[in-house]
Amino acid sequence: MIKINYYNEIKETLVKNEIYKKVKDYSKNKSDLNAYFEVGRLIVEAQGGEKRAKYGNKLIKEYSEKLTKELGKGYTYTNLSRMCQYYLLFEKVAAVRQYSGNLTWTHYKYLLPMDDTRKITYYISIAVSQNLYSRELEKRIKSNEYERIEYKEEL
């Protein structure tokens, strides 16, 4: 059985993303989301496919420390954990796949803590249809807009 060196693969994905961002700034968002999805996938796979492996927190912490040392800031434990959440959310919620290029990483950071897929789908659809900036989406989430709508059973 071939053992994949997950750390090197994660680092390579992030280095390629950094290079791509410098070359093609206009597609930075799509590149970021693709890279973060791939990093999330690799970390989840390195944990044995589990959302939280027995050693998962230690693994993410170790990768975070190494990546921060080698690539600079932006690869904190929290950010790597969010990348795992993004991958798992992408796998679970069709709206994330459908509109992934329409929203930024900041939009998704507000959606990641949510457990209810209908609620996530609602916020994604209004963010895309109303072209909401991430701060506007954050305000809507904090105001519990979804909980106040009457037609949420139809979603």
N, CA, C and O atoms as a GROMACS GRO file, in nm:
protein
  620
    1MET      N    1   0.085  -0.118   0.000
    1MET     CA    2   0.000   0.000   0.000
    1MET      C    3   0.089   0.124   0.000
    1MET      O    4   0.182   0.134   0.080
    2ILE      N    5   0.060   0.216  -0.089
    2ILE     CA    6   0.137   0.339  -0.101
    2ILE      C    7   0.088   0.439   0.003
    2ILE      O    8  -0.032   0.467   0.011
    3LYS      N    9   0.180   0.492   0.082
    3LYS     CA   10   0.143   0.591   0.183
    3LYS      C   11   0.165   0.730   0.124
    3LYS      O   12   0.275   0.764   0.080
    4ILE      N   13   0.060   0.808   0.124
    4ILE     CA   14   0.066   0.944   0.071
    4ILE      C   15   0.122   1.036   0.178
    4ILE      O   16   0.082   1.028   0.294
    5ASN      N   17   0.213   1.123   0.139
    5ASN     CA   18   0.264   1.222   0.232
    5ASN      C   19   0.169   1.342   0.226
    5ASN      O   20   0.186   1.432   0.145
    6TYR      N   21   0.070   1.340   0.312
    6TYR     CA   22  -0.035   1.441   0.310
    6TYR      C   23   0.020   1.581   0.332
    6TYR      O   24  -0.024   1.676   0.266
    7TYR      N   25   0.114   1.595   0.422
    7TYR     CA   26   0.167   1.730   0.448
    7TYR      C   27   0.227   1.790   0.322
    7TYR      O   28   0.197   1.905   0.288
    8ASN      N   29   0.310   1.715   0.252
    8ASN     CA   30   0.373   1.769   0.130
    8ASN      C   31   0.269   1.801   0.023
    8ASN      O   32   0.282   1.899  -0.049
    9GLU      N   33   0.166   1.718   0.013
    9GLU     CA   34   0.061   1.742  -0.085
    9GLU      C   35  -0.019   1.868  -0.049
    9GLU      O   36  -0.053   1.947  -0.137
   10ILE      N   37  -0.047   1.886   0.079
   10ILE     CA   38  -0.118   2.007   0.126
   10ILE      C   39  -0.032   2.129   0.098
   10ILE      O   40  -0.081   2.229   0.046
   11LYS      N   41   0.095   2.122   0.134
   11LYS     CA   42   0.186   2.235   0.112
   11LYS      C   43   0.194   2.268  -0.036
   11LYS      O   44   0.189   2.386  -0.074
   12GLU      N   45   0.207   2.168  -0.122
   12GLU     CA   46   0.217   2.189  -0.266
   12GLU      C   47   0.090   2.257  -0.319
   12GLU      O   48   0.098   2.347  -0.403
   13THR      N   49  -0.026   2.215  -0.272
   13THR     CA   50  -0.153   2.276  -0.314
   13THR      C   51  -0.156   2.423  -0.275
   13THR      O   52  -0.197   2.508  -0.355
   14LEU      N   53  -0.113   2.454  -0.154
   14LEU     CA   54  -0.115   2.593  -0.107
   14LEU      C   55  -0.010   2.678  -0.179
   14LEU      O   56  -0.037   2.794  -0.209
   15VAL      N   57   0.107   2.623  -0.207
   15VAL     CA   58   0.210   2.697  -0.281
   15VAL      C   59   0.160   2.728  -0.422
   15VAL      O   60   0.175   2.840  -0.470
   16LYS      N   61   0.100   2.629  -0.488
   16LYS     CA   62   0.044   2.652  -0.622
   16LYS      C   63  -0.062   2.762  -0.618
   16LYS      O   64  -0.069   2.846  -0.707
   17ASN      N   65  -0.145   2.760  -0.513
   17ASN     CA   66  -0.248   2.862  -0.499
   17ASN      C   67  -0.186   3.000  -0.483
   17ASN      O   68  -0.233   3.096  -0.544
   18GLU      N   69  -0.082   3.012  -0.402
   18GLU     CA   70  -0.016   3.141  -0.381
   18GLU      C   71   0.042   3.193  -0.513
   18GLU      O   72   0.031   3.312  -0.543
   19ILE      N   73   0.103   3.105  -0.590
   19ILE     CA   74   0.159   3.144  -0.720
   19ILE      C   75   0.046   3.188  -0.813
   19ILE      O   76   0.057   3.291  -0.880
   20TYR      N   77  -0.060   3.109  -0.818
   20TYR     CA   78  -0.173   3.141  -0.906
   20TYR      C   79  -0.236   3.274  -0.868
   20TYR      O   80  -0.274   3.351  -0.957
   21LYS      N   81  -0.248   3.303  -0.739
   21LYS     CA   82  -0.306   3.431  -0.695
   21LYS      C   83  -0.224   3.548  -0.744
   21LYS      O   84  -0.279   3.652  -0.780
   22LYS      N   85  -0.094   3.534  -0.747
   22LYS     CA   86  -0.008   3.643  -0.791
   22LYS      C   87  -0.018   3.662  -0.943
   22LYS      O   88  -0.011   3.775  -0.991
   23VAL      N   89  -0.036   3.555  -1.017
   23VAL     CA   90  -0.041   3.561  -1.162
   23VAL      C   91  -0.179   3.606  -1.212
   23VAL      O   92  -0.189   3.689  -1.302
   24LYS      N   93  -0.283   3.552  -1.155
   24LYS     CA   94  -0.420   3.577  -1.202
   24LYS      C   95  -0.506   3.628  -1.088
   24LYS      O   96  -0.589   3.555  -1.035
   25ASP      N   97  -0.486   3.751  -1.051
   25ASP     CA   98  -0.557   3.807  -0.936
   25ASP      C   99  -0.709   3.806  -0.955
   25ASP      O  100  -0.782   3.793  -0.858
   26TYR      N  101  -0.756   3.821  -1.080
   26TYR     CA  102  -0.900   3.828  -1.102
   26TYR      C  103  -0.972   3.699  -1.070
   26TYR      O  104  -1.091   3.702  -1.039
   27SER      N  105  -0.905   3.586  -1.075
   27SER     CA  106  -0.970   3.460  -1.038
   27SER      C  107  -0.922   3.409  -0.903
   27SER      O  108  -0.929   3.290  -0.875
   28LYS      N  109  -0.874   3.499  -0.822
   28LYS     CA  110  -0.820   3.463  -0.691
   28LYS      C  111  -0.923   3.390  -0.606
   28LYS      O  112  -0.891   3.290  -0.541
   29ASN      N  113  -1.046   3.439  -0.605
   29ASN     CA  114  -1.148   3.377  -0.522
   29ASN      C  115  -1.171   3.232  -0.558
   29ASN      O  116  -1.175   3.146  -0.470
   30LYS      N  117  -1.187   3.202  -0.686
   30LYS     CA  118  -1.210   3.064  -0.729
   30LYS      C  119  -1.090   2.977  -0.696
   30LYS      O  120  -1.105   2.863  -0.652
   31SER      N  121  -0.972   3.032  -0.716
   31SER     CA  122  -0.850   2.959  -0.683
   31SER      C  123  -0.843   2.931  -0.533
   31SER      O  124  -0.808   2.820  -0.492
   32ASP      N  125  -0.876   3.030  -0.451
   32ASP     CA  126  -0.877   3.012  -0.306
   32ASP      C  127  -0.973   2.900  -0.267
   32ASP      O  128  -0.937   2.809  -0.193
   33LEU      N  129  -1.095   2.909  -0.318
   33LEU     CA  130  -1.197   2.810  -0.280
   33LEU      C  131  -1.156   2.670  -0.325
   33LEU      O  132  -1.177   2.573  -0.252
   34ASN      N  133  -1.099   2.659  -0.446
   34ASN     CA  134  -1.054   2.527  -0.494
   34ASN      C  135  -0.941   2.474  -0.406
   34ASN      O  136  -0.939   2.356  -0.370
   35ALA      N  137  -0.846   2.561  -0.373
   35ALA     CA  138  -0.734   2.518  -0.289
   35ALA      C  139  -0.781   2.479  -0.150
   35ALA      O  140  -0.738   2.378  -0.096
   36TYR      N  141  -0.871   2.559  -0.091
   36TYR     CA  142  -0.918   2.530   0.044
   36TYR      C  143  -1.002   2.402   0.048
   36TYR      O  144  -0.997   2.327   0.145
   37PHE      N  145  -1.078   2.378  -0.059
   37PHE     CA  146  -1.152   2.254  -0.070
   37PHE      C  147  -1.055   2.136  -0.073
   37PHE      O  148  -1.074   2.037  -0.001
   38GLU      N  149  -0.952   2.147  -0.156
   38GLU     CA  150  -0.855   2.039  -0.170
   38GLU      C  151  -0.779   2.015  -0.040
   38GLU      O  152  -0.757   1.901  -0.001
   39VAL      N  153  -0.738   2.122   0.027
   39VAL     CA  154  -0.669   2.108   0.156
   39VAL      C  155  -0.762   2.040   0.257
   39VAL      O  156  -0.720   1.950   0.329
   40GLY      N  157  -0.887   2.084   0.261
   40GLY     CA  158  -0.985   2.021   0.350
   40GLY      C  159  -1.000   1.873   0.321
   40GLY      O  160  -1.004   1.791   0.412
   41ARG      N  161  -1.008   1.840   0.193
   41ARG     CA  162  -1.021   1.699   0.153
   41ARG      C  163  -0.900   1.619   0.198
   41ARG      O  164  -0.914   1.509   0.252
   42LEU      N  165  -0.782   1.673   0.176
   42LEU     CA  166  -0.660   1.602   0.214
   42LEU      C  167  -0.649   1.582   0.365
   42LEU      O  168  -0.607   1.476   0.411
   43ILE      N  169  -0.685   1.684   0.441
   43ILE     CA  170  -0.679   1.670   0.587
   43ILE      C  171  -0.780   1.568   0.635
   43ILE      O  172  -0.747   1.484   0.719
   44VAL      N  173  -0.902   1.574   0.583
   44VAL     CA  174  -1.004   1.476   0.623
   44VAL      C  175  -0.957   1.335   0.585
   44VAL      O  176  -0.974   1.241   0.662
   45GLU      N  177  -0.899   1.321   0.467
   45GLU     CA  178  -0.847   1.192   0.423
   45GLU      C  179  -0.732   1.146   0.513
   45GLU      O  180  -0.724   1.028   0.549
   46ALA      N  181  -0.643   1.238   0.550
   46ALA     CA  182  -0.531   1.204   0.638
   46ALA      C  183  -0.580   1.160   0.775
   46ALA      O  184  -0.512   1.084   0.845
   47GLN      N  185  -0.698   1.206   0.814
   47GLN     CA  186  -0.759   1.167   0.941
   47GLN      C  187  -0.837   1.037   0.928
   47GLN      O  188  -0.906   0.996   1.022
   48GLY      N  189  -0.825   0.973   0.815
   48GLY     CA  190  -0.894   0.847   0.795
   48GLY      C  191  -1.036   0.865   0.744
   48GLY      O  192  -1.118   0.774   0.756
   49GLY      N  193  -1.067   0.982   0.688
   49GLY     CA  194  -1.200   1.007   0.635
   49GLY      C  195  -1.301   1.050   0.738
   49GLY      O  196  -1.418   1.068   0.706
   50GLU      N  197  -1.259   1.066   0.859
   50GLU     CA  198  -1.349   1.105   0.965
   50GLU      C  199  -1.350   1.256   0.984
   50GLU      O  200  -1.249   1.324   0.963
   51LYS      N  201  -1.465   1.307   1.023
   51LYS     CA  202  -1.476   1.449   1.051
   51LYS      C  203  -1.375   1.489   1.159
   51LYS      O  204  -1.307   1.590   1.147
   52ARG      N  205  -1.367   1.409   1.261
   52ARG     CA  206  -1.270   1.431   1.369
   52ARG      C  207  -1.205   1.298   1.403
   52ARG      O  208  -1.266   1.212   1.466
   53ALA      N  209  -1.083   1.282   1.360
   53ALA     CA  210  -1.011   1.160   1.395
   53ALA      C  211  -0.955   1.173   1.536
   53ALA      O  212  -0.948   1.283   1.591
   54LYS      N  213  -0.916   1.062   1.592
   54LYS     CA  214  -0.860   1.063   1.727
   54LYS      C  215  -0.741   1.157   1.737
   54LYS      O  216  -0.722   1.224   1.838
   55TYR      N  217  -0.662   1.161   1.632
   55TYR     CA  218  -0.543   1.244   1.632
   55TYR      C  219  -0.561   1.368   1.543
   55TYR      O  220  -0.464   1.439   1.516
   56GLY      N  221  -0.683   1.393   1.499
   56GLY     CA  222  -0.710   1.501   1.404
   56GLY      C  223  -0.667   1.638   1.452
   56GLY      O  224  -0.604   1.713   1.377
   57ASN      N  225  -0.700   1.673   1.575
   57ASN     CA  226  -0.663   1.804   1.627
   57ASN      C  227  -0.512   1.819   1.630
   57ASN      O  228  -0.458   1.926   1.599
   58LYS      N  229  -0.443   1.714   1.669
   58LYS     CA  230  -0.297   1.716   1.673
   58LYS      C  231  -0.240   1.730   1.532
   58LYS      O  232  -0.144   1.804   1.509
   59LEU      N  233  -0.299   1.659   1.439
   59LEU     CA  234  -0.255   1.663   1.300
   59LEU      C  235  -0.271   1.804   1.243
   59LEU      O  236  -0.179   1.856   1.181
   60ILE      N  237  -0.387   1.863   1.263
   60ILE     CA  238  -0.412   1.998   1.211
   60ILE      C  239  -0.318   2.098   1.277
   60ILE      O  240  -0.266   2.188   1.211
   61LYS      N  241  -0.295   2.082   1.405
   61LYS     CA  242  -0.204   2.173   1.477
   61LYS      C  243  -0.062   2.159   1.421
   61LYS      O  244   0.006   2.259   1.399
   62GLU      N  245  -0.019   2.037   1.399
   62GLU     CA  246   0.115   2.012   1.345
   62GLU      C  247   0.129   2.074   1.206
   62GLU      O  248   0.227   2.142   1.177
   63TYR      N  249   0.030   2.048   1.119
   63TYR     CA  250   0.034   2.105   0.984
   63TYR      C  251   0.033   2.258   0.990
   63TYR      O  252   0.105   2.324   0.915
   64SER      N  253  -0.048   2.312   1.078
   64SER     CA  254  -0.057   2.458   1.092
   64SER      C  255   0.078   2.518   1.128
   64SER      O  256   0.121   2.616   1.067
   65GLU      N  257   0.143   2.460   1.225
   65GLU     CA  258   0.273   2.513   1.268
   65GLU      C  259   0.375   2.506   1.155
   65GLU      O  260   0.448   2.602   1.132
   66LYS      N  261   0.380   2.393   1.084
   66LYS     CA  262   0.476   2.377   0.974
   66LYS      C  263   0.445   2.472   0.858
   66LYS      O  264   0.535   2.537   0.805
   67LEU      N  265   0.317   2.481   0.820
   67LEU     CA  266   0.279   2.567   0.707
   67LEU      C  267   0.303   2.714   0.739
   67LEU      O  268   0.348   2.789   0.653
   68THR      N  269   0.274   2.755   0.861
   68THR     CA  270   0.296   2.894   0.901
   68THR      C  271   0.445   2.926   0.897
   68THR      O  272   0.485   3.034   0.855
   69LYS      N  273   0.525   2.832   0.941
   69LYS     CA  274   0.670   2.852   0.941
   69LYS      C  275   0.723   2.861   0.797
   69LYS      O  276   0.810   2.943   0.768
   70GLU      N  277   0.671   2.776   0.709
   70GLU     CA  278   0.724   2.766   0.573
   70GLU      C  279   0.656   2.861   0.473
   70GLU      O  280   0.721   2.906   0.379
   71LEU      N  281   0.527   2.891   0.493
   71LEU     CA  282   0.454   2.972   0.396
   71LEU      C  283   0.408   3.107   0.450
   71LEU      O  284   0.364   3.192   0.373
   72GLY      N  285   0.417   3.127   0.580
   72GLY     CA  286   0.374   3.254   0.639
   72GLY      C  287   0.235   3.242   0.701
   72GLY      O  288   0.177   3.134   0.709
   73LYS      N  289   0.185   3.357   0.745
   73LYS     CA  290   0.057   3.358   0.816
   73LYS      C  291  -0.058   3.317   0.725
   73LYS      O  292  -0.044   3.314   0.602
   74GLY      N  293  -0.170   3.286   0.784
   74GLY     CA  294  -0.288   3.246   0.708
   74GLY      C  295  -0.322   3.099   0.720
   74GLY      O  296  -0.428   3.055   0.674
   75TYR      N  297  -0.233   3.023   0.780
   75TYR     CA  298  -0.257   2.879   0.789
   75TYR      C  299  -0.264   2.836   0.936
   75TYR      O  300  -0.202   2.738   0.977
   76THR      N  301  -0.342   2.911   1.011
   76THR     CA  302  -0.360   2.883   1.153
   76THR      C  303  -0.442   2.756   1.170
   76THR      O  304  -0.501   2.705   1.075
   77TYR      N  305  -0.443   2.706   1.292
   77TYR     CA  306  -0.525   2.591   1.326
   77TYR      C  307  -0.670   2.617   1.288
   77TYR      O  308  -0.737   2.531   1.230
   78THR      N  309  -0.719   2.737   1.321
   78THR     CA  310  -0.858   2.773   1.291
   78THR      C  311  -0.885   2.770   1.142
   78THR      O  312  -0.986   2.716   1.098
   79ASN      N  313  -0.795   2.828   1.062
   79ASN     CA  314  -0.816   2.831   0.917
   79ASN      C  315  -0.812   2.691   0.855
   79ASN      O  316  -0.893   2.660   0.768
   80LEU      N  317  -0.718   2.608   0.899
   80LEU     CA  318  -0.714   2.471   0.847
   80LEU      C  319  -0.838   2.393   0.888
   80LEU      O  320  -0.890   2.312   0.810
   81SER      N  321  -0.887   2.416   1.009
   81SER     CA  322  -1.012   2.352   1.053
   81SER      C  323  -1.128   2.398   0.967
   81SER      O  324  -1.215   2.318   0.931
   82ARG      N  325  -1.131   2.527   0.933
   82ARG     CA  326  -1.237   2.578   0.845
   82ARG      C  327  -1.230   2.515   0.707
   82ARG      O  328  -1.334   2.490   0.646
   83MET      N  329  -1.111   2.489   0.657
   83MET     CA  330  -1.096   2.425   0.527
   83MET      C  331  -1.156   2.285   0.531
   83MET      O  332  -1.220   2.241   0.435
   84CYS      N  333  -1.136   2.215   0.643
   84CYS     CA  334  -1.199   2.082   0.660
   84CYS      C  335  -1.351   2.097   0.662
   84CYS      O  336  -1.422   2.019   0.598
   85GLN      N  337  -1.400   2.196   0.736
   85GLN     CA  338  -1.545   2.220   0.743
   85GLN      C  339  -1.600   2.253   0.604
   85GLN      O  340  -1.707   2.206   0.567
   86TYR      N  341  -1.526   2.334   0.528
   86TYR     CA  342  -1.571   2.372   0.393
   86TYR      C  343  -1.582   2.247   0.304
   86TYR      O  344  -1.681   2.231   0.232
   87TYR      N  345  -1.483   2.162   0.310
   87TYR     CA  346  -1.488   2.038   0.232
   87TYR      C  347  -1.610   1.955   0.270
   87TYR      O  348  -1.683   1.908   0.183
   88LEU      N  349  -1.631   1.938   0.399
   88LEU     CA  350  -1.745   1.857   0.446
   88LEU      C  351  -1.878   1.923   0.411
   88LEU      O  352  -1.974   1.854   0.376
   89LEU      N  353  -1.884   2.055   0.418
   89LEU     CA  354  -2.006   2.128   0.381
   89LEU      C  355  -2.032   2.113   0.231
   89LEU      O  356  -2.145   2.092   0.189
   90PHE      N  357  -1.927   2.125   0.151
   90PHE     CA  358  -1.936   2.111   0.006
   90PHE      C  359  -1.991   1.974  -0.031
   90PHE      O  360  -2.071   1.962  -0.124
   91GLU      N  361  -1.949   1.873   0.040
   91GLU     CA  362  -1.996   1.737   0.015
   91GLU      C  363  -2.142   1.719   0.054
   91GLU      O  364  -2.213   1.636  -0.003
   92LYS      N  365  -2.188   1.798   0.151
   92LYS     CA  366  -2.321   1.779   0.209
   92LYS      C  367  -2.429   1.869   0.146
   92LYS      O  368  -2.544   1.826   0.134
   93VAL      N  369  -2.394   1.990   0.106
   93VAL     CA  370  -2.493   2.089   0.063
   93VAL      C  371  -2.475   2.121  -0.086
   93VAL      O  372  -2.374   2.177  -0.127
   94ALA      N  373  -2.576   2.085  -0.165
   94ALA     CA  374  -2.569   2.105  -0.310
   94ALA      C  375  -2.551   2.253  -0.347
   94ALA      O  376  -2.483   2.283  -0.445
   95ALA      N  377  -2.610   2.344  -0.271
   95ALA     CA  378  -2.600   2.487  -0.302
   95ALA      C  379  -2.455   2.536  -0.296
   95ALA      O  380  -2.418   2.628  -0.369
   96VAL      N  381  -2.375   2.476  -0.212
   96VAL     CA  382  -2.234   2.515  -0.204
   96VAL      C  383  -2.165   2.480  -0.335
   96VAL      O  384  -2.089   2.560  -0.388
   97ARG      N  385  -2.192   2.361  -0.386
   97ARG     CA  386  -2.133   2.320  -0.514
   97ARG      C  387  -2.183   2.407  -0.629
   97ARG      O  388  -2.106   2.448  -0.716
   98GLN      N  389  -2.313   2.436  -0.627
   98GLN     CA  390  -2.375   2.512  -0.734
   98GLN      C  391  -2.323   2.656  -0.740
   98GLN      O  392  -2.300   2.709  -0.849
   99TYR      N  393  -2.306   2.719  -0.625
   99TYR     CA  394  -2.269   2.861  -0.622
   99TYR      C  395  -2.130   2.886  -0.566
   99TYR      O  396  -2.100   2.999  -0.526
  100SER      N  397  -2.045   2.786  -0.564
  100SER     CA  398  -1.916   2.800  -0.497
  100SER      C  399  -1.835   2.918  -0.549
  100SER      O  400  -1.768   2.985  -0.471
  101GLY      N  401  -1.838   2.945  -0.679
  101GLY     CA  402  -1.760   3.056  -0.734
  101GLY      C  403  -1.822   3.192  -0.713
  101GLY      O  404  -1.756   3.294  -0.733
  102ASN      N  405  -1.949   3.196  -0.672
  102ASN     CA  406  -2.018   3.323  -0.656
  102ASN      C  407  -1.994   3.388  -0.521
  102ASN      O  408  -2.017   3.508  -0.504
  103LEU      N  409  -1.949   3.311  -0.424
  103LEU     CA  410  -1.927   3.363  -0.290
  103LEU      C  411  -1.778   3.359  -0.258
  103LEU      O  412  -1.702   3.282  -0.317
  104THR      N  413  -1.738   3.442  -0.163
  104THR     CA  414  -1.598   3.445  -0.123
  104THR      C  415  -1.575   3.355  -0.002
  104THR      O  416  -1.670   3.306   0.060
  105TRP      N  417  -1.449   3.336   0.031
  105TRP     CA  418  -1.413   3.260   0.149
  105TRP      C  419  -1.474   3.323   0.273
  105TRP      O  420  -1.516   3.252   0.364
  106THR      N  421  -1.480   3.455   0.277
  106THR     CA  422  -1.538   3.524   0.393
  106THR      C  423  -1.686   3.491   0.408
  106THR      O  424  -1.734   3.472   0.520
  107HIS      N  425  -1.760   3.483   0.296
  107HIS     CA  426  -1.900   3.441   0.302
  107HIS      C  427  -1.910   3.303   0.370
  107HIS      O  428  -1.989   3.282   0.462
  108TYR      N  429  -1.826   3.211   0.323
  108TYR     CA  430  -1.832   3.075   0.375
  108TYR      C  431  -1.792   3.068   0.522
  108TYR      O  432  -1.844   2.983   0.595
  109LYS      N  433  -1.702   3.154   0.567
  109LYS     CA  434  -1.664   3.153   0.708
  109LYS      C  435  -1.784   3.180   0.798
  109LYS      O  436  -1.790   3.130   0.910
  110TYR      N  437  -1.880   3.259   0.750
  110TYR     CA  438  -2.002   3.285   0.828
  110TYR      C  439  -2.099   3.167   0.822
  110TYR      O  440  -2.180   3.149   0.913
  111LEU      N  441  -2.092   3.089   0.716
  111LEU     CA  442  -2.184   2.976   0.699
  111LEU      C  443  -2.134   2.847   0.764
  111LEU      O  444  -2.214   2.761   0.801
  112LEU      N  445  -2.004   2.833   0.779
  112LEU     CA  446  -1.947   2.707   0.828
  112LEU      C  447  -1.995   2.663   0.965
  112LEU      O  448  -2.012   2.543   0.986
  113PRO      N  449  -2.019   2.753   1.060
  113PRO     CA  450  -2.064   2.706   1.192
  113PRO      C  451  -2.206   2.650   1.194
  113PRO      O  452  -2.246   2.588   1.293
  114MET      N  453  -2.282   2.670   1.088
  114MET     CA  454  -2.422   2.625   1.085
  114MET      C  455  -2.433   2.475   1.061
  114MET      O  456  -2.355   2.418   0.985
  115ASP      N  457  -2.531   2.412   1.125
  115ASP     CA  458  -2.554   2.268   1.108
  115ASP      C  459  -2.672   2.238   1.015
  115ASP      O  460  -2.674   2.134   0.949
  116ASP      N  461  -2.768   2.328   1.009
  116ASP     CA  462  -2.891   2.308   0.932
  116ASP      C  463  -2.866   2.336   0.784
  116ASP      O  464  -2.840   2.450   0.746
  117THR      N  465  -2.874   2.233   0.701
  117THR     CA  466  -2.847   2.250   0.558
  117THR      C  467  -2.948   2.342   0.490
  117THR      O  468  -2.914   2.413   0.396
  118ARG      N  469  -3.073   2.341   0.537
  118ARG     CA  470  -3.174   2.431   0.479
  118ARG      C  471  -3.139   2.576   0.508
  118ARG      O  472  -3.155   2.663   0.423
  119LYS      N  473  -3.091   2.600   0.626
  119LYS     CA  474  -3.051   2.734   0.667
  119LYS      C  475  -2.930   2.781   0.582
  119LYS      O  476  -2.928   2.895   0.536
  120ILE      N  477  -2.834   2.695   0.564
  120ILE     CA  478  -2.717   2.727   0.482
  120ILE      C  479  -2.760   2.757   0.339
  120ILE      O  480  -2.717   2.855   0.279
  121THR      N  481  -2.846   2.670   0.284
  121THR     CA  482  -2.896   2.689   0.148
  121THR      C  483  -2.969   2.822   0.134
  121THR      O  484  -2.952   2.892   0.034
  122TYR      N  485  -3.049   2.857   0.233
  122TYR     CA  486  -3.120   2.984   0.232
  122TYR      C  487  -3.023   3.101   0.224
  122TYR      O  488  -3.037   3.189   0.139
  123TYR      N  489  -2.925   3.103   0.312
  123TYR     CA  490  -2.830   3.215   0.314
  123TYR      C  491  -2.744   3.220   0.188
  123TYR      O  492  -2.710   3.329   0.142
  124ILE      N  493  -2.709   3.106   0.133
  124ILE     CA  494  -2.634   3.104   0.007
  124ILE      C  495  -2.720   3.164  -0.104
  124ILE      O  496  -2.673   3.246  -0.182
  125SER      N  497  -2.846   3.121  -0.110
  125SER     CA  498  -2.932   3.169  -0.219
  125SER      C  499  -2.958   3.318  -0.210
  125SER      O  500  -2.959   3.386  -0.314
  126ILE      N  501  -2.978   3.373  -0.090
  126ILE     CA  502  -2.999   3.518  -0.083
  126ILE      C  503  -2.869   3.594  -0.108
  126ILE      O  504  -2.872   3.703  -0.166
  127ALA      N  505  -2.758   3.540  -0.064
  127ALA     CA  506  -2.629   3.607  -0.088
  127ALA      C  507  -2.601   3.616  -0.237
  127ALA      O  508  -2.552   3.718  -0.286
  128VAL      N  509  -2.631   3.509  -0.310
  128VAL     CA  510  -2.607   3.508  -0.455
  128VAL      C  511  -2.711   3.593  -0.527
  128VAL      O  512  -2.675   3.678  -0.608
  129SER      N  513  -2.839   3.571  -0.499
  129SER     CA  514  -2.945   3.642  -0.573
  129SER      C  515  -2.944   3.792  -0.545
  129SER      O  516  -2.978   3.872  -0.633
  130GLN      N  517  -2.906   3.832  -0.424
  130GLN     CA  518  -2.905   3.974  -0.389
  130GLN      C  519  -2.764   4.033  -0.392
  130GLN      O  520  -2.742   4.148  -0.354
  131ASN      N  521  -2.668   3.953  -0.438
  131ASN     CA  522  -2.530   3.996  -0.452
  131ASN      C  523  -2.479   4.062  -0.322
  131ASN      O  524  -2.424   4.172  -0.325
  132LEU      N  525  -2.497   3.993  -0.212
  132LEU     CA  526  -2.462   4.048  -0.081
  132LEU      C  527  -2.312   4.043  -0.057
  132LEU      O  528  -2.247   3.942  -0.086
  133TYR      N  529  -2.258   4.150  -0.005
  133TYR     CA  530  -2.121   4.148   0.044
  133TYR      C  531  -2.119   4.061   0.169
  133TYR      O  532  -2.223   4.038   0.230
  134SER      N  533  -2.003   4.014   0.207
  134SER     CA  534  -1.993   3.925   0.321
  134SER      C  535  -2.044   3.991   0.450
  134SER      O  536  -2.104   3.924   0.533
  135ARG      N  537  -2.020   4.121   0.467
  135ARG     CA  538  -2.069   4.188   0.588
  135ARG      C  539  -2.222   4.196   0.591
  135ARG      O  540  -2.283   4.187   0.697
  136GLU      N  541  -2.282   4.212   0.474
  136GLU     CA  542  -2.428   4.214   0.468
  136GLU      C  543  -2.484   4.076   0.504
  136GLU      O  544  -2.584   4.065   0.575
  137LEU      N  545  -2.417   3.972   0.455
  137LEU     CA  546  -2.459   3.836   0.490
  137LEU      C  547  -2.443   3.814   0.639
  137LEU      O  548  -2.531   3.756   0.702
  138GLU      N  549  -2.334   3.858   0.695
  138GLU     CA  550  -2.311   3.843   0.838
  138GLU      C  551  -2.422   3.910   0.919
  138GLU      O  552  -2.471   3.853   1.017
  139LYS      N  553  -2.464   4.030   0.878
  139LYS     CA  554  -2.572   4.101   0.948
  139LYS      C  555  -2.702   4.022   0.942
  139LYS      O  556  -2.774   4.012   1.041
  140ARG      N  557  -2.730   3.965   0.826
  140ARG     CA  558  -2.854   3.887   0.811
  140ARG      C  559  -2.851   3.761   0.898
  140ARG      O  560  -2.952   3.723   0.957
  141ILE      N  561  -2.736   3.700   0.906
  141ILE     CA  562  -2.722   3.580   0.989
  141ILE      C  563  -2.737   3.617   1.137
  141ILE      O  564  -2.809   3.551   1.211
  142LYS      N  565  -2.670   3.724   1.178
  142LYS     CA  566  -2.676   3.766   1.319
  142LYS      C  567  -2.817   3.812   1.358
  142LYS      O  568  -2.855   3.800   1.475
  143SER      N  569  -2.893   3.862   1.261
  143SER     CA  570  -3.030   3.905   1.292
  143SER      C  571  -3.128   3.788   1.291
  143SER      O  572  -3.248   3.807   1.312
  144ASN      N  573  -3.078   3.668   1.267
  144ASN     CA  574  -3.161   3.546   1.263
  144ASN      C  575  -3.272   3.556   1.159
  144ASN      O  576  -3.385   3.514   1.184
  145GLU      N  577  -3.240   3.611   1.045
  145GLU     CA  578  -3.338   3.627   0.938
  145GLU      C  579  -3.406   3.495   0.903
  145GLU      O  580  -3.528   3.490   0.888
  146TYR      N  581  -3.328   3.390   0.890
  146TYR     CA  582  -3.384   3.260   0.851
  146TYR      C  583  -3.491   3.214   0.949
  146TYR      O  584  -3.595   3.161   0.910
  147GLU      N  585  -3.464   3.232   1.076
  147GLU     CA  586  -3.558   3.187   1.179
  147GLU      C  587  -3.689   3.266   1.175
  147GLU      O  588  -3.792   3.218   1.222
  148ARG      N  589  -3.684   3.386   1.120
  148ARG     CA  590  -3.804   3.471   1.117
  148ARG      C  591  -3.888   3.453   0.990
  148ARG      O  592  -4.003   3.498   0.987
  149ILE      N  593  -3.836   3.391   0.888
  149ILE     CA  594  -3.913   3.378   0.764
  149ILE      C  595  -4.024   3.275   0.781
  149ILE      O  596  -4.009   3.176   0.852
  150GLU      N  597  -4.133   3.300   0.715
  150GLU     CA  598  -4.251   3.213   0.730
  150GLU      C  599  -4.249   3.094   0.635
  150GLU      O  600  -4.313   2.992   0.663
  151TYR      N  601  -4.178   3.105   0.525
  151TYR     CA  602  -4.186   3.000   0.423
  151TYR      C  603  -4.068   2.905   0.425
  151TYR      O  604  -4.043   2.838   0.325
  152LYS      N  605  -3.996   2.896   0.534
  152LYS     CA  606  -3.878   2.812   0.535
  152LYS      C  607  -3.908   2.664   0.515
  152LYS      O  608  -3.819   2.588   0.475
  153GLU      N  609  -4.030   2.622   0.542
  153GLU     CA  610  -4.064   2.481   0.520
  153GLU      C  611  -4.057   2.446   0.371
  153GLU      O  612  -4.039   2.330   0.336
  154GLU      N  613  -4.073   2.547   0.284
  154GLU     CA  614  -4.072   2.523   0.140
  154GLU      C  615  -3.931   2.506   0.085
  154GLU      O  616  -3.914   2.454  -0.025
  155LEU      N  617  -3.829   2.549   0.158
  155LEU     CA  618  -3.692   2.546   0.108
  155LEU      C  619  -3.638   2.405   0.096
  155LEU      O  620  -3.523   2.387   0.055
   0.00000   0.00000   0.00000
